[in-house]
């Protein structure tokens, strides 16, 4: 397996480790500053992945699906990162420390609006990831070396459109309780 795939896996694990450590420091050990510092380190993981992927491609490696996944990971991490941390924070407070309110399940138009906000985050993620892929394609200036990334971008484009269709259907057919 390509080492970039392993790095993506390590980054994803690292992302959640930093979040969990940050939440434990904040709520269990009553160290809010250290918790905030650990939560603030999550973007560093994206920078590490971006540098490693760029270096690998700079050395002359032919871009693979793994390189495209790295760009997607960075886009998703930036687009959804804050909301994922908020989601984890709410559940940690409720389920682990028993101090927060129970997370609310949404239905009807509230669910549709929330899903649409998620789609907007998906679109932002797509724009960021596609920009990274586009910049890499432009800098390498060799379609044969970046073909896999462009192919994955096409698939992701279809996924974004399908996700939009799903978001719209929740307004037409609201989720019932």
N, C-alpha and C positions, 0 to 999 in steps of 0.2 A: 504494500500500500504506500502511496506517495506520502512523503514526510509532511507535506502541507496538510493533508487530511488529519494526520495525528496532531498537528499544531492547532487546527481548527477545533478538534475534540478537546485538546488541552485548554484552549481559550474558553470554550463553552463551560467546561468544568470549573476553570478559574473564575469565570464571571459569577457563577452561582456560589462558589466558595467565598469570594469576597463579599457577596451579598449576605450570605448566612453569617459569616464572621462579623460583618458590620452590624447586623441585627442583634446578634448575641452580645456584642460589646455595648450596643446602645441600650438594650432592654434587660438583659440578664445580669450583666456585670456593671450596669449603671455607668458606663464610660461613653457618653454621647459623642464627645469629640473624636475619640478613637474610632467609634462606629461610623461617624461621618467620613473620616479619613479613608477607612476601608471601602466604604461605598463609593467614594470619589475616585478610587483606584480602578474602577471597572472600565473607564475609557482607555486606560493605559494598555489594557489587554488588546483593544482594537488597534492601537498604535503599533504594538509588538507584531501583531498579525500582518498589518499593512507593510511594515518595514521588511519582515521576513519574506512575504510574497513578492514584494518589489525587488528585493535582492535576488531572489531565486530567478525571476524573469530577467533581471538585468544580466545575470550570468549566462543567459542564452538558452535557458530551459524553454521548451515548447509549452505554452499554456495548456493546462488540462482543466477538466471539470472541477478539480480541487481548487485551482486558482480562482475560478468563477465563484465557487462556493465561499471562498475567503472574502471576495467582494460582497457577496450577498450577506454573509455573516456580519460584516462591518456595517452595511446598510441597515440591516435589521437591528443590530445592537444599538445603533444611533437612533433609529426611528422608534424603537419600542423600549429602549433601555430604561428611561425614566418611568414609564408606565409599568414595566415589569418589576422595578424596584418598589414602586408604590403598591402593586399587587402583593408582592412578597411581604412588605411591611404590614399591610392590613391583616393578612392571614397569620403572620408571626405574632402580632399583638394579640389576636383573638385566640388562636389555637395553642400557642406556646406559653405566653405570659398571662393569658386569661384577663388582660386589661383592656383590650379594645372591643369595639362593637363587632357583632357577627357580620361578615361580609354579606351584602345584600345581593340577592339574585334578581336580575332584571327581567321584565316581561313586557310584551306589547311594544308601544312606541318608544319607551325608555330603552328597551333592549335594541331596537332598530337604530336609534340615535347612537347608542354606545358602540354598536357594531360598525356603524358608518364612521365613527371617530377612529376605530381600529383600522378601517380600510384606508382612511387618510394617513394614518401612521404607516400602513403598508405601502401606500403610494410614495410617501417621503423616503421610506427605506429603499424602494425601487429606484427613485431618482438618484439617491446617494450611491447605491450599488452599481447602477447603470453608468453613472458618471465615472466611477472608478474603473469599470470595464472599458468605457470609452477612452479615458485618458491612457490606460495601459495600451489599448489598441493603437491609439494615435502615436504614442511614444515608441512602441516597438515597430510600427509601420510595416508589418508583415502579416498579411491575413492568414497565411499558412500557420504561423506561430500562435495566433490568437483565435483561430477558428472555433475551438471548443468553448471559449468564453462567450463569443458572439452567439453560438448555438444555445447555450444555457440562458443567455439574456432573452432570446426569443421565447424560450419556454416560460421564463419568469414573466414576460409580457402577457402571455396567455393566462397565467395564474392570476395576475393582477386584475385582468378583465373579468375572469370568472368570479373572483372575490367581490368585485363591484356588483356583478349581477346578483350574487348571494345577498349583499348588503341591501340592494334595492328590493329584493323579494321579502325581506323582513318588514319593510314598510307596507307592502301589499298584503302579505300574510303574516301578521304579527305573531310572535312567539307567545303561546298560551301557557298559563300557569299550570 
